[in-house]
Amino acid sequence: MMRRLEKSHDQIIGYSLSGEVSADEYTQLASELRDEIAQHGTIRVLFRLSDLGLSSFFTALDERLSFVRENSDDVERVAVV
């Protein structure tokens, strides 16, 4: 499951990922981040991971790093906790 953190504001965006995260949720997340980049120019992102299975953890990490590589000029900072 994926949800946007309520304390997200301006170019600082946070997400909580737990349990199993679907491919549709990853697609939605990337779309939201691209929208934020379009609105703010650059963004800072927090990913809070909890109760993810081992395969979901590595999938989530790979997805995050892929997005950051593709948008490296637009992502100032990334935190994964």
Secondary structure, 3 states (H helix, E strand, C coil): CEEECCCCECCEEEEEEEECCCHHHHHHHHHHHHHHHHHHCCEEEEEEEEEECHHHHHHHHHHHHHHHHHCCCCEEEEEEC
